[in-house]
Amino acid sequence: MTHPRGALTYAPSPNFVLQRSYFDDVRWDAESHLGFTQSGSLFTLTYSPLPLYRAYVKFDDRFWNWSSNTYTLDFIIEYCYEQLSPSDPETDAGLTVALEFDTNIKRFAVVLRTVSPSVNHYYDLPARNQPYWRPDLP
């Protein structure tokens, strides 16, 4: 089934190129009332006052899994949609996809930002599973 791509904005730009091997973290900047579950490259967001509401954000597996490949920022999210209840239609969910230096973890992170964030949630991208010329960053 094809899901809506999402109403995505990008920082610095959709065509910004990043090398996957330089990123180890995903940071969600989200509202405090959102709950998160993760299954591989799929994140499910729940809204506590409305138990049936769900939003789904899926990373493209080619980006999610470690590699030394380069991707544009507009490539890394496969879909981003929301439903008010399981029987409602899937609609585009708004999200900002950004690359930022995170001062808390002292390295760059892929950042997913909802409309009015108040808390941060950190998730690990899959680690390197093969020899690579670049040493691990501290």
N, C-alpha and C positions, 0 to 999 in steps of 0.2 A: 504494500500500500504506500502510495506517495503522500507524504505529509507536507504541510505548508513550510516554506523556507524560513519564514519569520520576518518581522519588521526590524531588520538589523541595521545598526549604525556602527561605524568603525573609527578607531583612533590608533594610529594617525590617519590612515586611509584604507579603503578596501583593497587597493593594489600593493600595499606595503608587503614586502617579502621577508619572511622569517625562516630561519633554519631550525627545524624541530629539535635537533640535538642540543641546542642552547637553552631549552626550556624544560624545567622539571616540575613546574607547579601551575595549577589553575587556582585562581582566587575569585570567588564569588563576592561581589559587593551587592548586598540584598537587604530587603526590609526584614526587620527582626521577627515578624510574624510568619515568615516563610520557612517551611521545613524542607530538608533536602534528603534524597536518597540517591545512591549511585549504583549503577550496574554496568560495569565496563565503561564504555564511552557515553552512556546515556545517563542524564541527570533528570530526576523527577522532582518537581517543586510542588509542595502542597501549601495551601493557605489555611491557617488554623481556624478562623471563624467560619469558613465555608468548606466543610470536609470533603465535598465532592469535587472542588476545583483542583485541577492538575495542569501543570505546564511541563513540557518535555523539551529538553535541549540535548541534542545528540551531536557529538564531535564526529567528523569523518574518521573512520578507522585508519585510513592511510596516514592521517596526521597523529591520531591518538597513540598508535603504537610507535615505539621509538624507531627513529631512522635518522640518517644524516641528510635527508631530502629537504628541499626548500618549498614553501607554500606561500600563497598570498593569503592575507588575513580574511578575505571573503570566501576562501575555500574551506576553512577548518571546521565550520559548523554545517552539518548536513541538514538538520531541520530544527525548528524552534516554534512550537505552537502551544496553544492552551485550549482547555475545554472547561466549561462551567460545571458540567456533569458528564458522565460517560455517554449519555445519549445525545449530547449537543454536538454541533459540527466543530471541527477543528478550525481554529482561527489563528492568524499570525500573532505571535507574542513579540512584544518589543524588548529589545536587548541591545546593549552596547558591547562590542567585542573590541578589546584594546590590548596593547602591549605596554607594560609599565614596569619601571624599576620599583620593587617593593622594599621599602626601608625596613620592614619587620623581619623579612627573611634574607635581606641583603643580596637579592638577585632579581633578574627579570622574571615576570610571570605573565601568563595569558590571563587576562581579566575579563570576567563576564559581569556586567553591571545592569541591575534592574533600574526601574524608573526613579525611585527615591531611596537609595541604600542607607542603612544605618549600622550594619554589622558586616564583618568579613568572615568567609568560610574558606578554608584551604584544602585542596585535594592534590594528590600526587599524580603526575602523568607517569605512565609506565617507564621504568628505568631502562637504561642501556642493557642489552642482553647479548652483546657481541663485542669483540675487540674493536677499538676505535682509536684513532691517532690523538684526539684531544683528551688530555687528562680531565678527570672529574674536577668540577669546581667546588671549592670549600662551601 
